Amino acid sequence: ARYQNELAGVDTELLAERFYYQALSVAPQIGMPFNQLGTLAGSKYYNVEATYCYLRCIQSEVSFEGAYGNLKRLYDKAAKMYHQLRKCETRKLSPSKKRGKDIKRLLVSFMYLQSLLQPKSR
């Protein structure tokens, strides 16, 4: 269902997500479904949701090796976004736009902090 969504343009994202959660209910020790859920999450919430899924995959009894690379890619993005956000000026924005920027800054900063706290073993 996920590949139909990506390749054929058929909107099956919710179906794919359901299948991955069903796989986890059958075999919760397997991390691969978490990796796939991370891929489905994409960049929602500035990659926080995907990061959670990849971390769950890595911490699973039977982890998936590809999750490490996926997580590193998100952490690299977070570091780049963090350094870009530090340069941005928000004083001249309207209150609603400033709130959006503040939320983005919080989530990106959280992701950057996560990346700094991760062991560098891989």
Secondary structure, 3 states (H helix, E strand, C coil): CHHHHHHHCCCCHHHHHHHHHHHHHHCCCECHHHHHHHHHHCCHHHHHHHHHHHHHHHHCCECCCHHHHHHHHHHHHHHHHHHHHHHCCCCCCCHHHHHHHHHHHHHHHHHHHHHHHCCCCC
